[in-house]
Amino acid sequence: MMISDEEKQKIKAEIVDKINSVLEKNGESFRMDRVNVLNRSDSVKFMGNYRVYDRKNYNAVSSEINTFLKQYGDVDIKSKKIRDSGMKFTTVSFSFEL
């Protein structure tokens, strides 16, 4: 069963809203603007990423977001610490297929 475009838009909006509300609640400045969708012949893959600047917030932020994302099933989550021109942050990418 393929997901309708309406359902895809709803899922994308849910993810962006939830991730941004968790980031905001934890005083993070980064906001996620979109989730990418890859339409495959037998499934739809959702992919996105966000940043956490304050390392002290990372566990709380990622724990809440990961719990939320897992409602969509098996989620692949990768995080990487980045140091970019003096700024330090952790970038988190996720993807799952429906």
Biopython code that builds the backbone (N, CA, C, O; Angstrom):
import numpy as np
from Bio.PDB.StructureBuilder import StructureBuilder

atoms = [
    (1, "MET", "N", (0.838, -1.198, 0.000)),
    (1, "MET", "CA", (0.000, 0.000, 0.000)),
    (1, "MET", "C", (0.874, 1.249, 0.000)),
    (1, "MET", "O", (1.701, 1.431, 0.894)),
    (2, "MET", "N", (0.697, 2.086, -0.975)),
    (2, "MET", "CA", (1.480, 3.317, -1.034)),
    (2, "MET", "C", (0.806, 4.413, -0.202)),
    (2, "MET", "O", (-0.414, 4.439, -0.038)),
    (3, "ILE", "N", (1.619, 5.287, 0.300)),
    (3, "ILE", "CA", (1.132, 6.391, 1.119)),
    (3, "ILE", "C", (0.693, 7.526, 0.195)),
    (3, "ILE", "O", (1.381, 7.849, -0.773)),
    (4, "SER", "N", (-0.436, 8.116, 0.495)),
    (4, "SER", "CA", (-0.916, 9.234, -0.328)),
    (4, "SER", "C", (-0.023, 10.455, -0.104)),
    (4, "SER", "O", (0.669, 10.569, 0.907)),
    (5, "ASP", "N", (-0.062, 11.363, -1.084)),
    (5, "ASP", "CA", (0.718, 12.597, -0.953)),
    (5, "ASP", "C", (0.274, 13.372, 0.278)),
    (5, "ASP", "O", (1.085, 13.994, 0.964)),
    (6, "GLU", "N", (-1.026, 13.325, 0.546)),
    (6, "GLU", "CA", (-1.569, 14.021, 1.716)),
    (6, "GLU", "C", (-0.957, 13.454, 3.004)),
    (6, "GLU", "O", (-0.571, 14.199, 3.905)),
    (7, "GLU", "N", (-0.879, 12.131, 3.068)),
    (7, "GLU", "CA", (-0.301, 11.467, 4.239)),
    (7, "GLU", "C", (1.188, 11.795, 4.379)),
    (7, "GLU", "O", (1.678, 12.007, 5.488)),
    (8, "LYS", "N", (1.903, 11.836, 3.255)),
    (8, "LYS", "CA", (3.334, 12.197, 3.284)),
    (8, "LYS", "C", (3.513, 13.595, 3.861)),
    (8, "LYS", "O", (4.373, 13.824, 4.710)),
    (9, "GLN", "N", (2.675, 14.539, 3.380)),
    (9, "GLN", "CA", (2.772, 15.920, 3.867)),
    (9, "GLN", "C", (2.494, 15.982, 5.365)),
    (9, "GLN", "O", (3.155, 16.718, 6.098)),
    (10, "LYS", "N", (1.517, 15.208, 5.809)),
    (10, "LYS", "CA", (1.151, 15.188, 7.227)),
    (10, "LYS", "C", (2.315, 14.666, 8.072)),
    (10, "LYS", "O", (2.643, 15.246, 9.107)),
    (11, "ILE", "N", (2.932, 13.579, 7.632)),
    (11, "ILE", "CA", (4.061, 12.994, 8.369)),
    (11, "ILE", "C", (5.234, 13.973, 8.391)),
    (11, "ILE", "O", (5.852, 14.175, 9.436)),
    (12, "LYS", "N", (5.544, 14.583, 7.242)),
    (12, "LYS", "CA", (6.640, 15.548, 7.182)),
    (12, "LYS", "C", (6.403, 16.697, 8.159)),
    (12, "LYS", "O", (7.314, 17.097, 8.884)),
    (13, "ALA", "N", (5.172, 17.231, 8.176)),
    (13, "ALA", "CA", (4.844, 18.349, 9.066)),
    (13, "ALA", "C", (4.932, 17.924, 10.533)),
    (13, "ALA", "O", (5.436, 18.674, 11.369)),
    (14, "GLU", "N", (4.441, 16.719, 10.843)),
    (14, "GLU", "CA", (4.515, 16.204, 12.224)),
    (14, "GLU", "C", (5.956, 16.140, 12.703)),
    (14, "GLU", "O", (6.267, 16.548, 13.822)),
    (15, "ILE", "N", (6.833, 15.624, 11.849)),
    (15, "ILE", "CA", (8.238, 15.458, 12.233)),
    (15, "ILE", "C", (8.905, 16.817, 12.460)),
    (15, "ILE", "O", (9.568, 17.030, 13.474)),
    (16, "VAL", "N", (8.721, 17.733, 11.504)),
    (16, "VAL", "CA", (9.322, 19.064, 11.635)),
    (16, "VAL", "C", (8.811, 19.761, 12.893)),
    (16, "VAL", "O", (9.595, 20.338, 13.646)),
    (17, "ASP", "N", (7.496, 19.709, 13.123)),
    (17, "ASP", "CA", (6.907, 20.364, 14.301)),
    (17, "ASP", "C", (7.454, 19.772, 15.588)),
    (17, "ASP", "O", (7.820, 20.505, 16.507)),
    (18, "LYS", "N", (7.510, 18.451, 15.657)),
    (18, "LYS", "CA", (7.961, 17.793, 16.883)),
    (18, "LYS", "C", (9.436, 18.087, 17.153)),
    (18, "LYS", "O", (9.802, 18.462, 18.267)),
    (19, "ILE", "N", (10.276, 17.919, 16.143)),
    (19, "ILE", "CA", (11.710, 18.152, 16.343)),
    (19, "ILE", "C", (11.957, 19.607, 16.741)),
    (19, "ILE", "O", (12.733, 19.874, 17.658)),
    (20, "ASN", "N", (11.303, 20.548, 16.060)),
    (20, "ASN", "CA", (11.503, 21.953, 16.401)),
    (20, "ASN", "C", (10.993, 22.281, 17.800)),
    (20, "ASN", "O", (11.589, 23.107, 18.492)),
    (21, "SER", "N", (9.900, 21.650, 18.228)),
    (21, "SER", "CA", (9.391, 21.942, 19.569)),
    (21, "SER", "C", (10.343, 21.388, 20.631)),
    (21, "SER", "O", (10.528, 22.011, 21.676)),
    (22, "VAL", "N", (10.947, 20.228, 20.374)),
    (22, "VAL", "CA", (11.921, 19.670, 21.324)),
    (22, "VAL", "C", (13.170, 20.553, 21.367)),
    (22, "VAL", "O", (13.695, 20.828, 22.446)),
    (23, "LEU", "N", (13.644, 20.994, 20.213)),
    (23, "LEU", "CA", (14.825, 21.875, 20.170)),
    (23, "LEU", "C", (14.539, 23.181, 20.912)),
    (23, "LEU", "O", (15.364, 23.657, 21.692)),
    (24, "GLU", "N", (13.367, 23.749, 20.662)),
    (24, "GLU", "CA", (12.996, 25.016, 21.302)),
    (24, "GLU", "C", (12.894, 24.854, 22.819)),
    (24, "GLU", "O", (13.397, 25.680, 23.580)),
    (25, "LYS", "N", (12.240, 23.784, 23.240)),
    (25, "LYS", "CA", (12.048, 23.518, 24.667)),
    (25, "LYS", "C", (13.393, 23.408, 25.403)),
    (25, "LYS", "O", (13.496, 23.746, 26.582)),
    (26, "ASN", "N", (14.410, 22.932, 24.690)),
    (26, "ASN", "CA", (15.724, 22.756, 25.290)),
    (26, "ASN", "C", (16.672, 23.929, 25.017)),
    (26, "ASN", "O", (17.877, 23.834, 25.252)),
    (27, "GLY", "N", (16.108, 25.039, 24.516)),
    (27, "GLY", "CA", (16.898, 26.250, 24.315)),
    (27, "GLY", "C", (17.868, 26.188, 23.154)),
    (27, "GLY", "O", (18.839, 26.943, 23.112)),
    (28, "GLU", "N", (17.612, 25.294, 22.210)),
    (28, "GLU", "CA", (18.484, 25.183, 21.039)),
    (28, "GLU", "C", (18.061, 26.187, 19.968)),
    (28, "GLU", "O", (16.873, 26.468, 19.803)),
    (29, "SER", "N", (19.049, 26.727, 19.236)),
    (29, "SER", "CA", (18.742, 27.751, 18.225)),
    (29, "SER", "C", (18.391, 27.149, 16.865)),
    (29, "SER", "O", (17.707, 27.790, 16.068)),
    (30, "PHE", "N", (18.846, 25.935, 16.592)),
    (30, "PHE", "CA", (18.611, 25.331, 15.274)),
    (30, "PHE", "C", (17.143, 24.991, 15.076)),
    (30, "PHE", "O", (16.485, 24.512, 15.999)),
    (31, "ARG", "N", (16.621, 25.238, 13.862)),
    (31, "ARG", "CA", (15.268, 24.806, 13.509)),
    (31, "ARG", "C", (15.354, 24.017, 12.213)),
    (31, "ARG", "O", (16.047, 24.398, 11.270)),
    (32, "MET", "N", (14.641, 22.925, 12.197)),
    (32, "MET", "CA", (14.588, 22.080, 11.021)),
    (32, "MET", "C", (13.553, 22.648, 10.057)),
    (32, "MET", "O", (12.450, 22.995, 10.480)),
    (33, "ASP", "N", (13.883, 22.751, 8.774)),
    (33, "ASP", "CA", (12.900, 23.343, 7.862)),
    (33, "ASP", "C", (12.147, 22.311, 7.038)),
    (33, "ASP", "O", (11.047, 22.588, 6.558)),
    (34, "ARG", "N", (12.728, 21.115, 6.865)),
    (34, "ARG", "CA", (11.980, 20.152, 6.062)),
    (34, "ARG", "C", (12.489, 18.733, 6.256)),
    (34, "ARG", "O", (13.585, 18.500, 6.767)),
    (35, "VAL", "N", (11.662, 17.806, 5.833)),
    (35, "VAL", "CA", (12.001, 16.397, 5.785)),
    (35, "VAL", "C", (11.982, 16.018, 4.310)),
    (35, "VAL", "O", (11.046, 16.370, 3.592)),
    (36, "ASN", "N", (12.992, 15.313, 3.858)),
    (36, "ASN", "CA", (13.033, 14.882, 2.464)),
    (36, "ASN", "C", (12.333, 13.540, 2.312)),
    (36, "ASN", "O", (12.340, 12.706, 3.218)),
    (37, "VAL", "N", (11.729, 13.353, 1.144)),
    (37, "VAL", "CA", (11.002, 12.118, 0.870)),
    (37, "VAL", "C", (11.540, 11.517, -0.418)),
    (37, "VAL", "O", (11.690, 12.199, -1.432)),
    (38, "LEU", "N", (11.823, 10.228, -0.352)),
    (38, "LEU", "CA", (12.264, 9.495, -1.532)),
    (38, "LEU", "C", (11.201, 8.451, -1.847)),
    (38, "LEU", "O", (10.966, 7.535, -1.060)),
    (39, "ASN", "N", (10.566, 8.595, -2.994)),
    (39, "ASN", "CA", (9.531, 7.641, -3.389)),
    (39, "ASN", "C", (10.182, 6.461, -4.089)),
    (39, "ASN", "O", (10.846, 6.622, -5.113)),
    (40, "ARG", "N", (9.988, 5.281, -3.533)),
    (40, "ARG", "CA", (10.510, 4.072, -4.151)),
    (40, "ARG", "C", (9.333, 3.274, -4.690)),
    (40, "ARG", "O", (8.176, 3.590, -4.414)),
    (41, "SER", "N", (9.638, 2.237, -5.459)),
    (41, "SER", "CA", (8.544, 1.473, -6.068)),
    (41, "SER", "C", (7.662, 0.809, -5.013)),
    (41, "SER", "O", (6.451, 0.690, -5.202)),
    (42, "ASP", "N", (8.259, 0.377, -3.913)),
    (42, "ASP", "CA", (7.466, -0.365, -2.921)),
    (42, "ASP", "C", (7.379, 0.312, -1.563)),
    (42, "ASP", "O", (6.750, -0.221, -0.649)),
    (43, "SER", "N", (8.001, 1.479, -1.413)),
    (43, "SER", "CA", (7.965, 2.162, -0.118)),
    (43, "SER", "C", (8.270, 3.644, -0.297)),
    (43, "SER", "O", (8.597, 4.105, -1.390)),
    (44, "VAL", "N", (8.155, 4.369, 0.796)),
    (44, "VAL", "CA", (8.502, 5.783, 0.808)),
    (44, "VAL", "C", (9.525, 5.976, 1.916)),
    (44, "VAL", "O", (9.294, 5.569, 3.054)),
    (45, "LYS", "N", (10.652, 6.593, 1.589)),
    (45, "LYS", "CA", (11.703, 6.821, 2.581)),
    (45, "LYS", "C", (11.662, 8.285, 3.014)),
    (45, "LYS", "O", (11.653, 9.188, 2.178)),
    (46, "PHE", "N", (11.639, 8.508, 4.330)),
    (46, "PHE", "CA", (11.662, 9.849, 4.911)),
    (46, "PHE", "C", (13.047, 10.066, 5.500)),
    (46, "PHE", "O", (13.561, 9.194, 6.200)),
    (47, "MET", "N", (13.660, 11.213, 5.229)),
    (47, "MET", "CA", (15.009, 11.506, 5.711)),
    (47, "MET", "C", (15.080, 12.944, 6.205)),
    (47, "MET", "O", (14.460, 13.842, 5.635)),
    (48, "GLY", "N", (15.838, 13.148, 7.263)),
    (48, "GLY", "CA", (16.012, 14.505, 7.752)),
    (48, "GLY", "C", (17.208, 14.596, 8.662)),
    (48, "GLY", "O", (17.816, 13.584, 9.012)),
    (49, "ASN", "N", (17.546, 15.808, 9.045)),
    (49, "ASN", "CA", (18.620, 15.983, 10.017)),
    (49, "ASN", "C", (18.428, 17.265, 10.793)),
    (49, "ASN", "O", (17.768, 18.203, 10.347)),
    (50, "TYR", "N", (19.024, 17.272, 11.965)),
    (50, "TYR", "CA", (18.956, 18.452, 12.824)),
    (50, "TYR", "C", (20.273, 18.575, 13.575)),
    (50, "TYR", "O", (21.091, 17.655, 13.574)),
    (51, "ARG", "N", (20.467, 19.723, 14.216)),
    (51, "ARG", "CA", (21.697, 19.977, 14.965)),
    (51, "ARG", "C", (21.381, 20.296, 16.418)),
    (51, "ARG", "O", (20.361, 20.906, 16.739)),
    (52, "VAL", "N", (22.285, 19.866, 17.281)),
    (52, "VAL", "CA", (22.213, 20.238, 18.696)),
    (52, "VAL", "C", (23.531, 20.942, 19.009)),
    (52, "VAL", "O", (24.603, 20.355, 18.864)),
    (53, "TYR", "N", (23.447, 22.204, 19.440)),
    (53, "TYR", "CA", (24.653, 22.990, 19.689)),
    (53, "TYR", "C", (25.181, 22.812, 21.105)),
    (53, "TYR", "O", (26.395, 22.783, 21.310)),
    (54, "ASP", "N", (24.308, 22.696, 22.068)),
    (54, "ASP", "CA", (24.750, 22.568, 23.458)),
    (54, "ASP", "C", (24.850, 21.086, 23.811)),
    (54, "ASP", "O", (23.845, 20.381, 23.899)),
    (55, "ARG", "N", (26.083, 20.633, 24.009)),
    (55, "ARG", "CA", (26.291, 19.196, 24.288)),
    (55, "ARG", "C", (25.504, 18.720, 25.503)),
    (55, "ARG", "O", (25.093, 17.561, 25.567)),
    (56, "LYS", "N", (25.296, 19.611, 26.461)),
    (56, "LYS", "CA", (24.547, 19.231, 27.672)),
    (56, "LYS", "C", (23.099, 18.873, 27.329)),
    (56, "LYS", "O", (22.456, 18.115, 28.053)),
    (57, "ASN", "N", (22.594, 19.417, 26.231)),
    (57, "ASN", "CA", (21.211, 19.146, 25.826)),
    (57, "ASN", "C", (21.073, 17.888, 24.986)),
    (57, "ASN", "O", (19.965, 17.385, 24.796)),
    (58, "TYR", "N", (22.192, 17.375, 24.480)),
    (58, "TYR", "CA", (22.110, 16.342, 23.458)),
    (58, "TYR", "C", (21.311, 15.115, 23.892)),
    (58, "TYR", "O", (20.439, 14.656, 23.153)),
    (59, "ASN", "N", (21.596, 14.578, 25.079)),
    (59, "ASN", "CA", (20.909, 13.355, 25.508)),
    (59, "ASN", "C", (19.408, 13.553, 25.636)),
    (59, "ASN", "O", (18.628, 12.712, 25.189)),
    (60, "ALA", "N", (19.000, 14.660, 26.243)),
    (60, "ALA", "CA", (17.572, 14.928, 26.423)),
    (60, "ALA", "C", (16.882, 15.118, 25.074)),
    (60, "ALA", "O", (15.807, 14.569, 24.832)),
    (61, "VAL", "N", (17.513, 15.901, 24.202)),
    (61, "VAL", "CA", (16.935, 16.185, 22.887)),
    (61, "VAL", "C", (16.834, 14.907, 22.058)),
    (61, "VAL", "O", (15.770, 14.589, 21.527)),
    (62, "SER", "N", (17.938, 14.181, 21.948)),
    (62, "SER", "CA", (17.936, 13.009, 21.065)),
    (62, "SER", "C", (17.040, 11.906, 21.610)),
    (62, "SER", "O", (16.400, 11.189, 20.841)),
    (63, "SER", "N", (16.992, 11.767, 22.924)),
    (63, "SER", "CA", (16.149, 10.742, 23.522)),
    (63, "SER", "C", (14.681, 10.995, 23.191)),
    (63, "SER", "O", (13.965, 10.077, 22.792)),
    (64, "GLU", "N", (14.233, 12.242, 23.356)),
    (64, "GLU", "CA", (12.826, 12.564, 23.085)),
    (64, "GLU", "C", (12.500, 12.444, 21.597)),
    (64, "GLU", "O", (11.448, 11.924, 21.226)),
    (65, "ILE", "N", (13.405, 12.927, 20.752)),
    (65, "ILE", "CA", (13.161, 12.866, 19.308)),
    (65, "ILE", "C", (13.191, 11.417, 18.824)),
    (65, "ILE", "O", (12.353, 11.021, 18.014)),
    (66, "ASN", "N", (14.145, 10.624, 19.310)),
    (66, "ASN", "CA", (14.227, 9.223, 18.873)),
    (66, "ASN", "C", (12.981, 8.445, 19.272)),
    (66, "ASN", "O", (12.466, 7.643, 18.492)),
    (67, "THR", "N", (12.499, 8.683, 20.487)),
    (67, "THR", "CA", (11.277, 8.013, 20.945)),
    (67, "THR", "C", (10.117, 8.371, 20.026)),
    (67, "THR", "O", (9.329, 7.504, 19.649)),
    (68, "PHE", "N", (10.012, 9.651, 19.666)),
    (68, "PHE", "CA", (8.964, 10.111, 18.758)),
    (68, "PHE", "C", (9.100, 9.433, 17.387)),
    (68, "PHE", "O", (8.120, 8.918, 16.850)),
    (69, "LEU", "N", (10.316, 9.435, 16.824)),
    (69, "LEU", "CA", (10.514, 8.879, 15.479)),
    (69, "LEU", "C", (10.218, 7.388, 15.417)),
    (69, "LEU", "O", (9.769, 6.882, 14.389)),
    (70, "LYS", "N", (10.468, 6.689, 16.511)),
    (70, "LYS", "CA", (10.285, 5.236, 16.503)),
    (70, "LYS", "C", (8.821, 4.832, 16.362)),
    (70, "LYS", "O", (8.529, 3.664, 16.105)),
    (71, "GLN", "N", (7.889, 5.786, 16.528)),
    (71, "GLN", "CA", (6.489, 5.456, 16.284)),
    (71, "GLN", "C", (6.256, 5.143, 14.805)),
    (71, "GLN", "O", (5.247, 4.532, 14.454)),
    (72, "TYR", "N", (7.184, 5.558, 13.937)),
    (72, "TYR", "CA", (7.051, 5.278, 12.512)),
    (72, "TYR", "C", (7.673, 3.941, 12.138)),
    (72, "TYR", "O", (7.652, 3.548, 10.972)),
    (73, "GLY", "N", (8.227, 3.239, 13.126)),
    (73, "GLY", "CA", (8.818, 1.931, 12.847)),
    (73, "GLY", "C", (10.316, 1.929, 13.044)),
    (73, "GLY", "O", (10.839, 2.574, 13.952)),
    (74, "ASP", "N", (10.992, 1.206, 12.192)),
    (74, "ASP", "CA", (12.430, 1.011, 12.302)),
    (74, "ASP", "C", (13.154, 2.239, 11.756)),
    (74, "ASP", "O", (13.139, 2.481, 10.549)),
    (75, "VAL", "N", (13.786, 3.015, 12.635)),
    (75, "VAL", "CA", (14.423, 4.266, 12.234)),
    (75, "VAL", "C", (15.933, 4.118, 12.294)),
    (75, "VAL", "O", (16.480, 3.610, 13.272)),
    (76, "ASP", "N", (16.598, 4.563, 11.243)),
    (76, "ASP", "CA", (18.058, 4.577, 11.213)),
    (76, "ASP", "C", (18.496, 5.965, 11.679)),
    (76, "ASP", "O", (18.157, 6.970, 11.053)),
    (77, "ILE", "N", (19.257, 6.019, 12.788)),
    (77, "ILE", "CA", (19.655, 7.309, 13.361)),
    (77, "ILE", "C", (21.178, 7.339, 13.487)),
    (77, "ILE", "O", (21.785, 6.427, 14.048)),
    (78, "LYS", "N", (21.779, 8.394, 12.960)),
    (78, "LYS", "CA", (23.237, 8.538, 13.055)),
    (78, "LYS", "C", (23.547, 9.925, 13.601)),
    (78, "LYS", "O", (22.929, 10.911, 13.199)),
    (79, "SER", "N", (24.506, 9.995, 14.519)),
    (79, "SER", "CA", (24.911, 11.317, 15.000)),
    (79, "SER", "C", (26.416, 11.455, 14.865)),
    (79, "SER", "O", (27.159, 10.476, 14.922)),
    (80, "LYS", "N", (26.846, 12.696, 14.684)),
    (80, "LYS", "CA", (28.262, 12.968, 14.491)),
    (80, "LYS", "C", (28.595, 14.315, 15.113)),
    (80, "LYS", "O", (27.899, 15.306, 14.893)),
    (81, "LYS", "N", (29.672, 14.334, 15.893)),
    (81, "LYS", "CA", (30.121, 15.602, 16.467)),
    (81, "LYS", "C", (30.914, 16.357, 15.412)),
    (81, "LYS", "O", (31.797, 15.797, 14.763)),
    (82, "ILE", "N", (30.590, 17.625, 15.250)),
    (82, "ILE", "CA", (31.198, 18.468, 14.220)),
    (82, "ILE", "C", (31.858, 19.673, 14.887)),
    (82, "ILE", "O", (31.322, 20.242, 15.838)),
    (83, "ARG", "N", (33.023, 20.048, 14.378)),
    (83, "ARG", "CA", (33.640, 21.311, 14.775)),
    (83, "ARG", "C", (33.856, 22.066, 13.475)),
    (83, "ARG", "O", (34.681, 21.679, 12.648)),
    (84, "ASP", "N", (33.115, 23.133, 13.305)),
    (84, "ASP", "CA", (33.135, 23.856, 12.048)),
    (84, "ASP", "C", (33.439, 25.324, 12.324)),
    (84, "ASP", "O", (32.634, 26.021, 12.941)),
    (85, "SER", "N", (34.576, 25.785, 11.877)),
    (85, "SER", "CA", (35.023, 27.174, 12.074)),
    (85, "SER", "C", (34.707, 27.670, 13.481)),
    (85, "SER", "O", (34.055, 28.698, 13.664)),
    (86, "GLY", "N", (35.183, 26.915, 14.471)),
    (86, "GLY", "CA", (35.029, 27.351, 15.859)),
    (86, "GLY", "C", (33.722, 26.940, 16.503)),
    (86, "GLY", "O", (33.622, 26.931, 17.730)),
    (87, "MET", "N", (32.712, 26.597, 15.708)),
    (87, "MET", "CA", (31.439, 26.173, 16.283)),
    (87, "MET", "C", (31.455, 24.673, 16.494)),
    (87, "MET", "O", (31.924, 23.913, 15.647)),
    (88, "LYS", "N", (30.940, 24.265, 17.626)),
    (88, "LYS", "CA", (30.828, 22.836, 17.889)),
    (88, "LYS", "C", (29.359, 22.478, 17.971)),
    (88, "LYS", "O", (28.575, 23.173, 18.617)),
    (89, "PHE", "N", (28.992, 21.397, 17.316)),
    (89, "PHE", "CA", (27.619, 20.926, 17.416)),
    (89, "PHE", "C", (27.582, 19.448, 17.063)),
    (89, "PHE", "O", (28.543, 18.892, 16.532)),
    (90, "THR", "N", (26.465, 18.835, 17.367)),
    (90, "THR", "CA", (26.257, 17.443, 16.987)),
    (90, "THR", "C", (25.176, 17.440, 15.928)),
    (90, "THR", "O", (24.097, 17.999, 16.125)),
    (91, "THR", "N", (25.469, 16.813, 14.814)),
    (91, "THR", "CA", (24.465, 16.714, 13.752)),
    (91, "THR", "C", (23.860, 15.306, 13.822)),
    (91, "THR", "O", (24.572, 14.315, 13.979)),
    (92, "VAL", "N", (22.564, 15.246, 13.705)),
    (92, "VAL", "CA", (21.849, 13.976, 13.799)),
    (92, "VAL", "C", (21.048, 13.797, 12.509)),
    (92, "VAL", "O", (20.274, 14.673, 12.122)),
    (93, "SER", "N", (21.239, 12.661, 11.855)),
    (93, "SER", "CA", (20.429, 12.377, 10.670)),
    (93, "SER", "C", (19.608, 11.134, 10.939)),
    (93, "SER", "O", (20.028, 10.234, 11.667)),
    (94, "PHE", "N", (18.439, 11.102, 10.343)),
    (94, "PHE", "CA", (17.550, 9.957, 10.552)),
    (94, "PHE", "C", (16.860, 9.612, 9.247)),
    (94, "PHE", "O", (16.710, 10.455, 8.362)),
    (95, "SER", "N", (16.445, 8.363, 9.143)),
    (95, "SER", "CA", (15.653, 7.950, 7.982)),
    (95, "SER", "C", (14.831, 6.725, 8.372)),
    (95, "SER", "O", (15.220, 5.940, 9.236)),
    (96, "PHE", "N", (13.712, 6.589, 7.727)),
    (96, "PHE", "CA", (12.879, 5.406, 7.909)),
    (96, "PHE", "C", (12.025, 5.235, 6.662)),
    (96, "PHE", "O", (11.798, 6.185, 5.912)),
    (97, "GLU", "N", (11.556, 4.015, 6.451)),
    (97, "GLU", "CA", (10.724, 3.717, 5.297)),
    (97, "GLU", "C", (9.348, 3.258, 5.731)),
    (97, "GLU", "O", (9.198, 2.528, 6.710)),
    (98, "LEU", "N", (8.353, 3.695, 4.994)),
    (98, "LEU", "CA", (6.983, 3.260, 5.254)),
    (98, "LEU", "C", (6.433, 2.592, 4.007)),
    (98, "LEU", "O", (5.286, 2.146, 4.000)),
]
sb = StructureBuilder()
sb.init_structure("model")
sb.init_model(0)
sb.init_chain("A")
sb.init_seg("    ")
for serial, (resi, resn, name, xyz) in enumerate(atoms, 1):
    if name == "N":
        sb.init_residue(resn, " ", resi, " ")
    sb.init_atom(name, np.array(xyz, "f"), 0.0, 1.0, " ", f" {name:<3s}", serial, name[0])
structure = sb.get_structure()
